[in-house]
Amino acid sequence: MLSLLFTIAMTIPAQSALKLQPGWSESRSIKSEYATQAAAADEKHLYAISNTHVARYSRETGKLLHSATAPDAKHLNSGFVWKGKVYCAHSNYPKLPEESDIRVYDPNSEKLAVFHTFAKPPGSLVWCVREPKNEFWWCCFAHYGKDNAKTMLIKMNDKFEELAHWSFPQKVIADWDGMSASGGIWDGDTLLVSHHHYEVLYRLKLPTLGKELEFVEALASPFPGQGIAHDPGVAGGLVGIHRPNRTIILAKKGK
């Protein structure tokens, strides 16, 4: 069933059923055979993430500088730059039982290594980030098909002990087309969450009460789903991918 959903998502044009507010638009693109799962960026480099590789490109020229993998890499899902390294969500999706860990790519050693392994993950890890205050880990574990409402955001300390968790709004789940939340980042005190294959970003916030994230708005996006990250090279900028076109997309806020 999941393979069928994926095939449909990749071959039939579709879009979010929600009304989109002005959001981000493409400002630049770079071809990359590795642009199949996510992208990340720092001041000098752009990173394309595939199932098994993290590839580093010159931000200035778009030239591929290096790509790294590991023998046991199965399904990298997203990435973000923290303290000069790229931290990637990784799982064994679609195999069962579910296994998830965080991988880290170090541009200095040019190696991809395991940073943390989750003993009993409540799903497949699709994205993990730090919030602006840099106090906690925020990890999203996905489910798909008829079980996608079980997708969960978990707040964790530096020992990866759960502090709290939330489900996603029914309005957003209904728009997922049977898939899940493929990417997410903090944008101030709200979250921007990407679709699996629609050009939309959902702005969500933590609830004052309860265990369900609150929907704020749906925003236009140049990324047809997958993992997103902040672009420190542009104020308010984002970076992601266009998987069908195998490109890294840099986006600016507004048209």
LUMTI-709236 format. One line per 4 residues: for each residue x, y, z of N, C-alpha, C. Coordinates in steps of 0.001 Angstrom, whole numbers, padded with zeros to 6 digits. Example, Ala and Ser with C-alpha at 12.3 -4.5 7.8 and 13.67 -1.06 7.14 Angstrom:
% LUMTI-709236
013190 -005690 007800 012300 -004500 007800 013200 -003300 007800 ~ 012850 -002250 007080 013670 -001060 007140 012900 000030 007870 .
This chain:
% LUMTI-709236
000826 -001206 000000 000000 000000 000000 000863 001259 000000 ~ 001913 001263 000829 002765 002449 000909 003503 002680 -000396 ~ 003959 001600 -001047 004648 001761 -002327 003703 002336 -003374 ~ 002411 001939 -003316 001419 002479 -004235 001183 003954 -003979 .
001073 004341 -002691 000897 005749 -002345 002070 006576 -002836 ~ 003281 006030 -002679 004477 006754 -003104 004467 006938 -004618 ~ 004111 005873 -005359 004074 005954 -006814 003069 006990 -007286 ~ 001882 006994 -006666 000862 007977 -007018 001367 009392 -006749 .
002005 009579 -005580 002489 010907 -005204 003535 011419 -006164 ~ 004342 010509 -006748 005428 010924 -007625 004965 011124 -009065 ~ 003792 010605 -009453 003394 010643 -010845 002170 011503 -011135 ~ 001324 011750 -010159 000111 012519 -010387 000223 013891 -009721 .
000121 014979 -010493 000183 016306 -009880 -000901 016457 -008819 ~ -000533 017019 -007706 -001497 017199 -006622 -001101 018415 -005819 ~ -002043 018908 -005042 -001730 020057 -004205 -002572 020025 -002945 ~ -002136 020792 -001977 -002844 020866 -000714 -004271 021369 -000926 .
-005185 020818 -000138 -006575 021271 -000187 -006790 022519 000648 ~ -005772 022929 001403 -005898 024090 002267 -005606 025383 001500 ~ -006199 026473 001938 -005931 027773 001333 -004543 028237 001756 ~ -003675 028503 000776 -002294 028864 001064 -002111 030375 001180 .
-001453 030780 002233 -001057 032170 002419 000316 032381 001785 ~ 000690 033636 001488 002030 033885 000938 003099 033315 001857 ~ 004073 032636 001282 005116 032007 002085 006495 032236 001508 ~ 007039 031234 000805 008386 031298 000250 008349 031001 -001238 .
009333 031527 -001960 009454 031265 -003390 010907 030953 -003722 ~ 011122 030242 -004802 012469 029833 -005200 013321 031035 -005606 ~ 014567 031054 -005121 015502 032102 -005513 016692 031542 -006292 ~ 016959 030237 -006127 018091 029610 -006809 017931 028098 -006730 .
018470 027394 -007720 018445 025934 -007683 019779 025382 -008157 ~ 020137 024212 -007621 021393 023549 -007981 021098 022077 -008235 ~ 021517 021556 -009354 021287 020162 -009678 022106 019260 -008743 ~ 021467 018183 -008289 022156 017234 -007432 021483 015870 -007527 .
022247 014858 -007878 021704 013504 -007925 021313 013021 -006532 ~ 021836 013688 -005498 021558 013284 -004117 020335 013985 -003523 ~ 019721 014871 -004269 018590 015651 -003735 017300 014841 -003805 ~ 017216 013817 -002958 016045 012937 -002967 015317 012878 -001630 .
015941 013366 -000554 015299 013315 000758 015240 014665 001456 ~ 016305 015451 001349 016332 016716 002104 017524 017551 001679 ~ 017583 018759 002231 018733 019642 002044 018982 020412 003334 ~ 020214 020897 003478 020597 021733 004612 021637 022733 004107 .
021983 023707 004944 022896 024745 004483 023655 025370 005652 ~ 024864 025848 005354 025578 026750 006255 026070 027920 005412 ~ 026934 028752 005957 027338 029968 005250 028143 029686 003984 ~ 028868 028547 003949 029738 028242 002817 029256 027083 001955 .
028401 026240 002508 028050 025012 001805 026551 024762 001760 ~ 026163 023979 000771 024826 023418 000675 024968 021903 000765 ~ 023995 021259 001387 024048 019818 001573 022807 019171 000984 ~ 023011 018164 000155 021908 017365 -000366 021936 016012 000324 .
020764 015531 000707 020661 014287 001461 019804 013292 000684 ~ 020371 012106 000452 019624 011012 -000171 019369 009949 000888 ~ 018826 008823 000499 018619 007738 001459 019908 007346 002165 ~ 021012 007350 001425 022259 006773 001938 023439 007731 001983 .
023297 008931 001433 024441 009840 001340 024118 011254 001832 ~ 025155 011927 002320 025131 013371 002533 026180 013954 001605 ~ 025776 014845 000705 026686 015432 -000275 026872 016917 000022 ~ 028114 017366 -000031 028449 018763 000276 028828 019502 -001001 .
028203 020666 -001199 028418 021483 -002385 028934 022863 -002000 ~ 029724 023450 -002880 030121 024840 -002706 028905 025724 -002876 ~ 028655 026563 -001911 027525 027491 -002009 027740 028469 -003152 ~ 028989 028879 -003381 029302 029888 -004385 029192 029338 -005803 .
029752 028150 -006036 029834 027625 -007400 028828 026515 -007701 ~ 028278 025900 -006677 027391 024766 -006883 028129 023475 -007183 ~ 029447 023471 -007057 030259 022285 -007354 030183 021273 -006215 ~ 030069 019991 -006571 030097 018920 -005573 031501 018807 -005006 .
031621 018896 -003680 032913 018828 -003013 033171 017466 -002397 ~ 032131 016826 -001889 032313 015528 -001243 030962 014889 -000988 ~ 030934 013571 -000966 029741 012843 -000533 030182 011733 000415 ~ 029370 011519 001451 029708 010530 002468 028541 009583 002685 .
028857 008350 003020 027849 007372 003365 028426 006453 004435 ~ 027642 005481 004854 028082 004472 005808 027521 003135 005335 ~ 028212 002034 005607 027763 000731 005098 026342 000354 005501 ~ 025903 000833 006668 024572 000456 007153 023527 001545 006948 .
023835 002572 006179 022862 003635 005932 021701 003092 005101 ~ 020473 003337 005568 019289 002800 004905 018351 003896 004410 ~ 017945 004804 005313 016922 005774 004933 017124 007074 005709 ~ 018059 007917 005223 018199 009258 005780 016986 010071 005356 .
016462 010876 006276 015202 011568 006007 015303 013083 005964 ~ 016166 013668 006767 016247 015126 006839 017570 015494 007484 ~ 017882 016785 007501 019129 017209 008121 019090 018663 008535 ~ 019913 019009 009520 020078 020411 009900 021495 020606 010404 .
022017 021817 010232 023386 022121 010642 023390 022646 012059 ~ 024217 022047 012899 024353 022441 014298 025804 022287 014694 ~ 026397 023377 015168 027791 023387 015597 028733 022871 014505 ~ 028447 023269 013270 029335 022959 012158 029175 021572 011562 .
028211 020794 012043 027997 019443 011524 026545 019284 011072 ~ 026302 018306 010213 024957 018067 009697 024364 016855 010424 ~ 023283 017082 011147 022607 016019 011897 021398 015556 011093 ~ 021327 014252 010860 020300 013688 009979 019441 012663 010705 .
018137 012739 010487 017236 011690 010949 017449 010472 010055 ~ 017459 009277 010656 017706 008042 009907 016828 006932 010459 ~ 016295 006104 009578 015462 004977 010006 015682 003790 009065 ~ 015043 002682 009405 015089 001499 008533 013804 001370 007718 .
013015 002452 007637 011759 002447 006891 011964 001865 005495 ~ 011089 000995 005001 009792 000593 005554 009822 -000738 006327 ~ 010989 -001158 006762 011099 -002439 007446 010532 -002379 008864 ~ 010178 -003531 009376 009698 -003690 010745 010508 -004778 011435 .
010715 -004681 012752 010293 -003577 013619 011070 -002297 013302 ~ 010475 -001172 013655 011064 000124 013332 012351 000371 014109 ~ 013342 000880 013396 014608 001281 014003 014895 002720 013579 ~ 015384 003527 014498 015677 004927 014185 016914 005393 014927 .
017650 006290 014310 018803 006901 014962 019060 008266 014333 ~ 019986 009004 014914 020447 010276 014363 021864 010071 013865 ~ 022103 010432 012612 023446 010351 012029 024044 011750 011955 ~ 025363 011838 012023 026016 013140 011935 027113 013077 010878 .
027080 014080 010006 028114 014232 008980 029031 015371 009396 ~ 030323 015069 009496 031331 016049 009886 032105 016471 008635 ~ 031969 017727 008182 032686 018173 006986 034199 018114 007132 ~ 034699 018151 008360 036145 018109 008561 036708 016703 008365 .
036066 015715 008969 036524 014334 008799 035932 013694 007552 ~ 034868 014318 007014 034144 013822 005844 033597 012422 006069 ~ 033116 012182 007303 032544 010884 007644 031113 011048 008142 ~ 030320 010009 007926 028948 009938 008410 028892 008870 009489 .
028498 009272 010704 028541 008354 011837 027248 008424 012638 ~ 027014 007400 013458 025842 007376 014335 026094 008300 015527 ~ 025127 009183 015790 025205 010103 016921 024406 009584 018108 ~ 023191 009101 017831 022342 008549 018894 021387 007521 018295 .
021202 006410 019002 020257 005376 018584 019088 005325 019560 ~ 017861 005308 019030 016666 005218 019862 016350 003746 020120 ~ 016248 003394 021389 016066 001990 021763 014743 001428 021258 ~ 013644 002135 021514 012323 001685 021079 011580 002864 020468 .
011906 003214 019235 011281 004393 018622 009793 004192 018382 ~ 008984 005226 018640 007531 005140 018435 007137 005435 016992 ~ 007889 004910 016034 007656 005188 014627 008986 005350 013918 ~ 008954 005867 012707 010171 006120 011931 010593 007576 012102 .
011813 007812 012544 012292 009183 012735 012423 009863 011382 ~ 011670 010961 011182 011718 011679 009910 012421 013030 010010 ~ 012373 013668 011162 013173 014880 011351 013439 015115 012829 ~ 014574 015770 013080 014951 016142 014441 015683 017477 014364 .
015373 018381 015273 015959 019726 015259 016164 020213 016689 ~ 016907 021289 016809 017008 022042 018057 016180 023317 017893 ~ 015553 023792 018971 014773 025023 018867 015708 026233 019062 ~ 015243 027446 018773 016124 028619 018816 016901 028796 020116 .
016321 028430 021254 017035 028570 022522 018070 027468 022727 ~ 018065 026465 021845 019054 025393 021863 019065 024624 023187 ~ 017884 024376 023723 017787 023677 024997 017361 022216 024857 ~ 016609 021907 023784 016011 020583 023676 016118 020026 022257 .
015948 018721 022168 015774 018050 020893 014274 017900 020630 ~ 013886 018109 019374 012498 017925 018957 012518 016905 017831 ~ 011947 015745 018094 012045 014621 017167 010655 014193 016700 ~ 010489 014048 015390 009214 013635 014821 009313 012193 014326 .
008419 011349 014837 008369 009942 014454 007095 009718 013644 ~ 007251 009238 012417 006138 009162 011474 005508 007780 011405 ~ 004234 007795 011004 003484 006616 010590 002779 006983 009298 ~ 002387 005973 008528 001841 006216 007198 000538 005454 006972 .
-000131 005813 005867 -001367 005142 005515 -002444 005359 006568 ~ -003176 004311 006900 -004281 004414 007856 -003802 004734 009269 ~ -002499 004595 009513 -001955 004861 010848 -001253 006208 010954 ~ -001368 007069 009925 -000543 008285 009948 -000927 009267 011049 .
-002118 009126 011636 -002495 009991 012764 -001661 009685 014005 ~ -000932 008569 013991 -000063 008218 015116 001273 008955 015065 ~ 001521 009706 013979 002741 010502 013877 002847 011424 015090 ~ 004043 011510 015666 004207 012162 016968 005443 013056 017005 .
005308 014224 017630 006432 015117 017910 006800 014966 019381 ~ 008077 014679 019639 008522 014457 021015 009609 015469 021391 ~ 009439 016096 022521 010434 016998 023094 011337 016181 024011 ~ 012668 016275 023809 013615 015471 024567 014761 016325 025105 .
015347 015859 026207 016528 016540 026734 017777 015988 026050 ~ 018949 016430 026506 020190 016012 025852 020534 014547 026093 ~ 019820 013897 026993 019978 012453 027194 018933 011689 026374 ~ 018164 012430 025577 017091 011880 024748 016033 011172 025588 .
015765 011773 026732 014656 011337 027573 013439 012178 027217 ~ 012291 011533 027055 011079 012254 026667 010610 013179 027772 ~ 010322 014424 027391 009781 015420 028314 008305 015690 028044 ~ 007898 015582 026801 006502 015794 026414 006342 015320 024974 .
005092 015098 024560 004844 014728 023173 003494 015267 022720 ~ 003356 015413 021392 002135 015960 020797 001803 015218 019510 ~ 000526 015114 019209 000061 014618 017915 -000134 015813 016992 ~ -000472 015546 015734 -000655 016616 014754 -002139 016933 014574 .
-002462 018163 014164 -003875 018555 013999 -004576 017701 012945 ~ -005820 017383 013193 -006579 016578 012250 -006685 017267 010889 ~ -006732 018597 010882 -006808 019351 009633 -005577 019111 008774 ~ -004431 018981 009415 -003180 018727 008699 -003092 017260 008278 .
-003430 016353 009176 -003394 014925 008856 -004276 014624 007647 ~ -005449 015249 007586 -006368 015036 006467 -005778 015516 005147 ~ -004815 016432 005215 -004184 016989 004014 -002933 016211 003604 ~ -002540 015232 004384 -001290 014510 004137 -001352 013518 002989 .
-002535 013242 002463 -002655 012310 001342 -002127 010918 001717 ~ -002391 010508 002955 -001962 009197 003425 -000512 009127 003847 ~ 000206 010234 003734 001627 010229 004095 001803 010860 005476 ~ 002896 011637 005687 003162 012164 007022 003940 013475 006932 .
004497 013907 008063 005233 015178 008135 006696 014932 007788 ~ 007077 015188 006540 008405 014801 006080 009533 015689 006585 ~ 009245 016926 006954 010282 017822 007436 009714 018813 008422 ~ 010572 019389 009243 010107 020381 010200 011248 021188 010772 .
010989 022459 011042 011971 023339 011673 011221 024314 012578 ~ 011941 024895 013518 011375 025971 014321 011534 027281 013565 ~ 010490 028099 013570 010515 029437 012985 010019 030386 014064 ~ 010946 030871 014871 010548 031635 016051 009916 030698 017061 .
008700 031031 017498 008031 030190 018484 006979 029283 017847 ~ 007029 029132 016520 006141 028201 015826 006978 027233 014992 ~ 006333 026163 014551 006973 025164 013701 006519 025325 012262 ~ 007437 025110 011318 007094 024972 009912 007279 023504 009562 .
006226 022869 009098 006249 021438 008804 005926 021223 007333 ~ 006746 020423 006666 006548 020182 005237 005737 018916 004989 ~ 005196 018832 003799 004419 017691 003327 005379 016644 002744 ~ 004841 015507 002368 005636 014497 001672 005821 014850 000197 .
004769 015419 -000463 004895 015717 -001887 004068 016918 -002345 ~ 003443 017652 -001427 002729 018876 -001790 003622 020105 -001533 ~ 003388 021152 -002330 004111 022417 -002139 003392 023251 -001088 ~ 003585 022877 000159 002928 023560 001271 003788 023421 002518 .
003746 024460 003349 004343 024409 004680 003236 024716 005682 ~ 003090 023872 006673 002094 024081 007716 002757 024784 008895 ~ 002200 025913 009297 002698 026575 010505 001872 026067 011686 ~ 002558 025514 012666 001908 024931 013839 002504 025529 015096 .
001763 025442 016194 002298 025910 017462 001940 024933 018570 ~ 002719 024989 019638 002432 024146 020786 001157 024633 021453 ~ 000318 023718 021897 -000946 024139 022529 -000718 024609 023966 ~ -001569 025491 024423 -001521 025891 025835 -001940 024730 026713 .
-002947 024000 026262 -003426 022808 026946 -003598 021695 025922 ~ -003521 020473 026372 -003763 019351 025485 -002514 018826 024823 ~ -002696 017773 024021 -001582 017062 023410 -001651 017069 021886 ~ -002362 018070 021316 -002427 018179 019859 -001882 019532 019438 .
-000911 019529 018514 -000384 020784 017991 -001499 021596 017359 ~ -001390 022909 017429 -002424 023785 016883 -002037 024276 015490 ~ -002989 024219 014576 -002783 024716 013219 -002911 026243 013212 ~ -001940 026913 012606 -001968 028375 012492 -002331 028791 011075 .
-001597 028274 010080 -001844 028622 008690 -001089 027673 007779 ~ -001486 027652 006512 -000784 026908 005470 -000130 027926 004542 ~ 001127 027685 004180 001912 028664 003437 002433 028091 002126 ~ 002536 028952 001124 003072 028549 -000170 004537 028171 -000035 .
004955 027161 -000784 006321 026653 -000702 006791 026205 -002080 ~ 008063 026412 -002430 008580 025913 -003706 009040 024461 -003627 ~ 009006 023895 -002419 009466 022516 -002225 008283 021550 -002297 ~ 008273 020600 -003231 007224 019582 -003217 007540 018529 -002158 .
007417 018940 -000919 007629 018038 000202 009086 017805 000555 ~ 009288 016841 001473 010581 016364 001945 011212 017323 002971 ~ 012468 017020 003361 013105 017716 004462 013536 019128 004114 ~ 013342 020038 005045 013704 021446 004865 014643 021877 005986 .
015299 023027 005776 016194 023578 006801 016286 025078 006614 ~ 016784 025768 007636 017040 027196 007522 018239 027437 006610 ~ 018211 028552 005896 019332 028978 005077 019958 030204 005734 ~ 021108 030052 006408 021728 031187 007092 022290 032236 006147 .
022328 031925 004848 022855 032882 003876 021864 033957 003490 ~ 020597 033783 003842 019542 034734 003478 018625 034930 004678 ~ 018339 036157 005014 017442 036432 006134 016075 035818 005865 ~ 015648 034949 006752 014360 034292 006589 014337 033233 005519 .
015506 032881 004977 015568 031930 003876 015443 030480 004319 ~ 015013 029643 003388 014909 028203 003610 015633 027463 002499 ~ 015968 026206 002764 016548 025343 001747 015832 024005 001806 ~ 015585 023438 000638 014932 022145 000546 015274 021524 -000791 .
014433 020608 -001263 014713 019952 -002532 013465 019905 -003408 ~ 013707 019699 -004680 012654 019335 -005625 013041 017939 -006102 ~ 012480 016926 -005461 012922 015556 -005722 012704 015125 -007169 ~ 011534 015381 -007777 011373 014953 -009168 012426 015536 -010105 .
012902 016764 -009818 013891 017421 -010670 015326 017214 -010190 ~ 015497 016551 -009042 016828 016325 -008458 017588 017645 -008314 ~ 016987 018577 -007595 017638 019861 -007381 017538 020280 -005924 ~ 018566 021002 -005480 018522 021713 -004204 017867 023053 -004497 .
016894 023423 -003691 016165 024687 -003882 016442 025630 -002721 ~ 016903 026834 -003040 017015 027894 -002047 015798 028790 -002189 ~ 015210 029158 -001064 013956 029917 -001107 014050 031180 -000269 ~ 013415 032234 -000768 013332 033487 -000042 011890 033701 000410 .
011720 034463 001464 010378 034742 001955 009704 035747 001026 ~ 008461 035451 000670 007728 036316 -000241 007868 035851 -001677 ~ 007320 036626 -002612 007342 036257 -004021 008658 036621 -004671 .
